[in-house]
């Protein structure tokens, strides 16, 4: 669990996934990392440093298709 301080000063413990949501919504003033506190808008955070991926999406399979089931009479 990660300790956070909301914009209104209330402290809470949240999961990493919920922290990501709170950061996206702009609800967190600061959160605690392993050794120190990170101040949103001042310190670098992962969500801001992500770059858009422009490479080929290897998960897509161009040749894959689904054939309809044939019913035997």
Secondary structure, DSSP 8 states (H G I E B T S, - for coil): -EEEEETTS-EEEE-HHHHHHHHHHT-EEEEE-SSSEEEBTTB--HHHH-----S--TT--TT----------
